[in-house]
Amino acid sequence: MCQITVLPSGLVFHEGKGTTLREVLVREGLLLDFPCGGRGLCGQCKIAIHPPTESGSRGRNPLPDAELQAGLRLACQTVVEGDCTISLPEGGEREVRWRAPSQQEETLLPVGAPLMRRVPLRLQAPSLEDQRADWERLREALEKAAWAQEGPRAQEGLGGRAGNGQERSCPTLEEVPVAALESFTELLRRNLWQAEAVLEGESLVCLSCSREERIYGFAIDLGTTTVDVSLHNLETGRQIGRRTLLNRQSAFGADVISRVQSFQADRRAVREAALDTIREACSLLLEEARIPPRQVVRSVVVGNPIMIHIFHDLNPLPLASAPYIPLVSGMIRRPATDFSFSFQGYGAVETLPLISAFVGADTVGVILALDLEHRAETALAIDIGTNGEIVLSRDGSLITTSTAAGPAFEGAQIRCGMRALEGAVTSVTIRTTGEVSVKTIGAGRPRGICGSGLISGVAELLEAGLLDATGRLKDPKQIDSSSLRQRMVQEEGQRAFLLCPEERILITQKDIRELQLAKAAVRTGIDMLLEETGIRAGQLQRLRLAGNFGAGLDVPKAIRLGLIPRLPVERVDVAGNAALRGAALALVSRDYRLRAGCVHRGCRFLELAGKPGFQMRFAEAMFF
Ligand code: FES
């Protein structure tokens, strides 16, 4: 066995010869990005290794000699040959701490009709004369108590008649896991056959000793890049805490297509990476709030269609090739034990429905959170990530589409790109005097540029006349200001603008092309939705930017680049992670849960690829 020491954490692992460092890092949950899924193509998984090894020096995209001499290697191409120490790049942290102020969303949700109800129970103690089984005793007590408490309302629930007049049954053993049954009856014996039952519909999800014991649930946004989780009191709707972690699945590639490919090779590893991230985030929240898992009785998950398929261990392959058909598109409800969610006692885990193969449960969450299907106005909501999902609502009727924006908005495939973490440049100012300043997350030393920083930087380059409308960086000879001229440099055979000379953070010509492709994809989607519905951009009463990327966006600069239509800025607002909020609403509220089903049935999907004029519009939208 070889000993591998990982810096800066100092963690030590033991591994047999021949394993790749990528496999070790993924298995141990140390997050390094593997954007090409470990195929040696992107050169992004660099680590430093001591002593240096021949292995990993020749990936399919070999590193420059200077980097090799400095001991840098591609983790995905380097195999363990003996004891070694590896240094992960600065910023390998897993938690996403930064949020724009708009994301300090209100923490009290409108519960309306709650999904959960409590029924106080007083059971007859067993005796030689009454030898009913514990479960029968509990079941009959539940039935009686529910009738006594709710009268006719119990018809919707326990032991009554459903709306269609058919007899409905009490909970059956199939609905209550045997392990739960054992813990419930232990509690009853301990508590002298008195308890407080918590029911979701007909399902008994929790038995507690007292009314004071609260019940909780998790809303989970399973994103391609991050997993955003919030913990809620299910009866009041209050948010107890929130955590955002980088999705461990990133080790299998930055985009959903590489996840689909990796799933074919090792479905268990790909699924478990996502489930592990969820488990970690939820457990951290419970620990912080000192809440025992048995008090968690419900979880609602949203995500794009591929992530939802992987979550349920369904092969997402049919989603990735024509005619793009999901295996299932409705709401799915399963017991927490199916996911080995040790942070949840009993009760269900639900995923919200999908709208199409490209528009998922996360968009349903956005629609619920922004009340798009209820408001009497014309509004556009955009959730930008590696895909851009766009929803147009006119007086409650909904039409949606999805565009492949690519990873540029998340800082991937950008020369100095990084995710929106501490040290990422979020905003750039270029003054007419030639001074350049940047703002970073955490106000510390710049480490790279995230998506909103790239938008801001490119908009400033345009305004300063350093970039033309086709997206070409100007020849330094055409630039009057000497200080700006000095910042125009050559980087790997292409022009680049030096944003932070000390840290050598630059925006290259290729970065600008990547941004143009991403913004053209989103803008084409917006324009074609508007055209399909006969609405002019000026008629939009509101434009809502959802998602982590939207939260950090400088709206006037996004308008300047043509990412979104030219509208008065007061009509544009930033909604934070609306997908997560939508999941939280469906977590606590019966109304919102029902509405999710209506959105699934009522929202129309517009397929862009087959539309005449798509290519032409896309080409036009490339211009600034
Ligand atoms: S080169 Fe290693 S992940 Fe792409």
Residues whose N, C-alpha, C, O or C-beta is under 5 A from the ligand:
A	BS01	FES	D33 F34 P35 C36 G37 G38 R39 G40 L41 C42 G43 Q44 C45 L74 C76
